[in-house]
Every structure is written in structure tokens, then in C-alpha cells.
């Protein structure tokens, strides 16, 4: 759980050390990218409309957020929340990914 400031300032994000999210959340579009530096490992969004962009994302407080990398750390803010996760193929606890329903 991350407590976001009301000022939309960036907050430091503690990275995951391994892939652990279920398909209901990641769909087929959140791809785990493991780095030689554990602090740089993260899920990256395989954007359905742009095969060249793979922004870092993280599931925080039941929502997906884009991450910014600065000074060897990830940061995010309320403004970086993914507004339509289901439209990108991501899921949430309230609205699981459609991909999960079709995989046995």
C-alpha cells in the first residue's frame, strides 16, 4: 500500500523482486522484465497500439500506475494512474483481465 500525497508529488516505489501477479491482473500485456539490477526489474506494458513502447507499470492500491525511472529508482504519482486498464488488456481485482477468462 502506498499513501499518495494530495499534491500529486512523486512517491518512490519499492520494486518487486519477482513476478507474482496472477493472469487476472496482468492479462497478456503486463510482461515481467527482470534486470541484472533487482531494483530495475518490473512489469512492463506491451501496449496494444504501439509495439515499440514498453513503459514500466506496477499494481498499487488496486490500480495500475505507470512508473518513472530516475536516479536508479522508480517513482509514480496519482497522475500516472492507468485510467482504462481493461482497455489495455490489464485487469484489477474489481474487473479481471478478459484474457484470464479464456485460458483454461
VEXTOR-483525 format. One record per residue (C-alpha): residue in one letter; x, y, z. Coordinates in Angstrom, 1 decimal. Layout:
["A",[X,Y,Z]]
...
END
This chain:
["X",[0.0,0.0,0.0]]
["X",[1.3,3.4,-0.9]]
["X",[0.0,6.6,0.5]]
["X",[-0.1,9.3,-2.2]]
["X",[0.3,12.9,-1.2]]
["X",[-2.6,15.2,-2.2]]
["X",[-0.2,17.5,-4.0]]
["X",[0.4,14.9,-6.9]]
["X",[4.1,14.8,-6.0]]
["X",[6.0,11.7,-7.0]]
["X",[6.4,8.9,-4.5]]
["X",[9.2,6.3,-4.5]]
["X",[8.0,2.8,-5.5]]
["X",[9.6,-0.3,-4.0]]
["X",[10.1,-2.6,-6.9]]
["X",[9.0,-6.3,-6.9]]
["X",[11.8,-8.8,-6.9]]
["X",[10.0,-11.4,-8.9]]
["X",[6.9,-11.9,-10.9]]
["X",[4.0,-12.8,-8.7]]
["X",[0.8,-11.3,-10.0]]
["X",[-1.9,-13.6,-11.4]]
["X",[-3.1,-13.6,-15.0]]
["X",[-6.4,-11.9,-13.8]]
["X",[-4.4,-8.8,-13.2]]
["X",[-1.6,-8.9,-15.8]]
["X",[-3.6,-10.3,-18.8]]
["X",[-1.2,-11.0,-21.6]]
["X",[0.0,-7.4,-21.7]]
["X",[2.0,-6.9,-18.5]]
["X",[5.3,-8.6,-19.1]]
["X",[7.8,-9.2,-16.3]]
["X",[11.3,-7.8,-17.3]]
["X",[14.0,-9.0,-14.9]]
["X",[17.1,-6.9,-14.8]]
["X",[20.6,-7.7,-13.5]]
["X",[19.9,-5.0,-11.0]]
["X",[16.9,-6.2,-8.9]]
["X",[15.8,-2.6,-8.3]]
["X",[15.2,-2.2,-12.0]]
["X",[13.1,-5.3,-12.5]]
["X",[9.4,-4.5,-13.1]]
["X",[6.3,-5.3,-15.2]]
["X",[6.2,-3.5,-18.5]]
["X",[3.1,-2.8,-20.5]]
["X",[3.1,-4.3,-24.0]]
["X",[0.9,-1.6,-25.4]]
["X",[-1.6,-3.0,-28.0]]
["X",[-1.3,0.2,-30.1]]
["X",[2.5,0.7,-30.1]]
["X",[4.9,-2.3,-30.3]]
["X",[7.9,0.0,-29.7]]
["X",[6.9,1.3,-26.2]]
["X",[7.1,-0.8,-23.1]]
["X",[6.6,1.5,-20.2]]
["X",[7.1,0.2,-16.7]]
["X",[4.0,-0.3,-14.6]]
["X",[3.0,-1.5,-11.1]]
["X",[-0.2,-2.6,-9.5]]
["X",[-0.6,-0.4,-6.4]]
["X",[-3.6,0.0,-4.1]]
["X",[-5.9,-2.0,-6.6]]
["X",[-4.9,0.2,-9.6]]
["X",[-2.2,0.1,-12.2]]
["X",[0.3,3.0,-12.4]]
["X",[3.0,4.0,-14.9]]
["X",[6.4,4.3,-13.4]]
["X",[9.2,6.8,-14.0]]
["X",[12.8,5.7,-13.6]]
["X",[15.1,8.4,-12.1]]
["X",[18.4,8.1,-10.2]]
["X",[18.1,4.3,-10.2]]
["X",[14.7,4.3,-8.6]]
["X",[11.1,4.0,-9.7]]
["X",[8.6,6.8,-8.9]]
["X",[4.9,7.3,-9.6]]
["X",[2.1,9.7,-8.8]]
["X",[-1.7,9.9,-8.8]]
["X",[-1.5,11.5,-12.2]]
["X",[0.3,8.4,-13.6]]
["X",[-2.6,6.0,-12.8]]
["X",[-3.7,3.9,-15.8]]
["X",[-7.2,5.3,-16.5]]
["X",[-8.6,2.4,-18.5]]
["X",[-6.7,-0.7,-17.6]]
["X",[-9.3,-3.1,-19.1]]
["X",[-9.0,-1.2,-22.4]]
["X",[-5.3,-2.0,-22.5]]
["X",[-5.8,-5.7,-21.5]]
["X",[-4.9,-5.2,-17.8]]
["X",[-7.2,-6.4,-15.0]]
["X",[-7.9,-5.3,-11.5]]
["X",[-9.5,-7.1,-8.6]]
["X",[-12.8,-5.5,-9.4]]
["X",[-12.5,-6.1,-13.2]]
["X",[-10.3,-9.1,-14.0]]
["X",[-8.5,-9.2,-17.4]]
["X",[-10.6,-10.6,-20.2]]
["X",[-7.6,-12.9,-21.2]]
["X",[-7.9,-14.8,-17.9]]
["X",[-11.5,-15.9,-18.8]]
["X",[-10.3,-17.6,-22.0]]
["X",[-7.3,-19.5,-20.7]]
["X",[-8.1,-22.9,-19.1]]
END
